[in-house]
Amino acid sequence: MQIEVAYALPERQEILALKVEAGCTLKEAILRSGILERFPEIDIERDATGIFGQIMPLTQILREGDRVEIYRPLTADPRIARRVRSKTKP
């Protein structure tokens, strides 16, 4: 079955198409995709992972067409960042 593995940085995003067999887990897809070699800062045991924007465990079984996503830790609290941006707008 066909899936995608995605990871994004502020300046770059990578989406890799991958064929896997039925019963493949989210973790297996990430390992097979080669994305960990391209982005050595990824730690799938620490970083959140998901499918189409919903956080899922590494043991999640994938379905045809799923997009596996690896999420980066937040660098700032979104509420505080919004507050700061709103104060700096004229």
C-alpha positions as CSV (number, residue, x, y, z in Angstrom):
1,M,0.0,0.0,0.0
2,Q,1.1,3.6,-0.6
3,I,1.7,6.0,2.2
4,E,3.7,9.2,2.9
5,V,6.1,10.2,5.7
6,A,6.3,14.0,6.3
7,Y,8.5,16.2,8.4
8,A,8.7,20.0,8.3
9,L,11.1,22.7,9.5
10,P,10.4,26.4,9.2
11,E,12.4,26.7,6.0
12,R,12.0,23.2,4.5
13,Q,9.6,20.3,4.4
14,E,10.1,16.7,3.3
15,I,7.3,14.4,2.1
16,L,8.5,10.9,1.1
17,A,6.2,8.5,-0.7
18,L,6.7,4.9,0.4
19,K,5.2,1.5,-0.4
20,V,4.7,-0.7,2.7
21,E,2.9,-4.0,3.3
22,A,-0.4,-4.3,5.1
23,G,0.1,-4.3,8.9
24,C,3.0,-1.8,8.8
25,T,3.2,0.4,11.9
26,L,3.8,4.1,12.1
27,K,7.3,3.4,13.5
28,E,8.2,0.9,10.8
29,A,7.2,3.3,8.1
30,I,9.4,6.1,9.6
31,L,12.3,3.8,9.9
32,R,11.9,2.5,6.3
33,S,11.5,5.9,4.8
34,G,15.0,7.0,5.5
35,I,13.8,10.3,6.9
36,L,15.9,9.8,10.1
37,E,19.1,9.8,8.0
38,R,18.0,13.1,6.4
39,F,17.1,14.7,9.7
40,P,19.3,13.3,12.5
41,E,17.7,15.7,15.0
42,I,14.4,13.6,14.9
43,D,14.0,11.3,18.0
44,I,10.8,9.3,17.4
45,E,10.8,8.1,20.9
46,R,10.6,11.7,22.1
47,D,8.9,13.6,19.3
48,A,5.2,13.3,18.7
49,T,4.0,11.4,15.7
50,G,0.6,11.2,14.0
51,I,-1.5,10.7,10.9
52,F,-3.1,13.6,9.1
53,G,-2.7,15.9,12.1
54,Q,-3.9,13.5,14.8
55,I,-1.3,12.3,17.3
56,M,-1.0,8.5,17.2
57,P,1.3,6.0,18.9
58,L,4.2,4.5,17.1
59,T,2.3,1.2,17.2
60,Q,-0.6,2.5,15.1
61,I,-1.3,0.3,12.1
62,L,-1.3,2.2,8.8
63,R,-3.9,2.3,6.1
64,E,-3.7,2.9,2.4
65,G,-3.0,6.6,1.7
66,D,-2.1,7.6,5.3
67,R,0.4,10.5,5.7
68,V,2.6,9.8,8.7
69,E,3.7,13.1,10.3
70,I,6.6,13.7,12.7
71,Y,6.1,16.8,14.9
72,R,8.8,19.1,16.2
73,P,8.6,20.3,19.8
74,L,7.2,23.8,20.2
75,T,9.8,26.5,20.6
76,A,7.3,28.9,22.3
77,D,4.0,28.8,23.9
78,P,1.5,29.6,21.1
79,R,-0.7,31.7,23.4
80,I,2.2,33.9,24.5
81,A,3.5,34.2,20.9
82,R,0.0,35.4,19.7
83,R,-0.1,37.9,22.6
84,V,3.4,39.3,21.7
85,R,2.4,39.5,18.0
86,S,-0.8,41.3,18.7
87,K,1.0,43.9,20.8
88,T,3.5,44.7,18.1
89,K,0.9,45.3,15.3
90,P,0.1,48.9,14.6
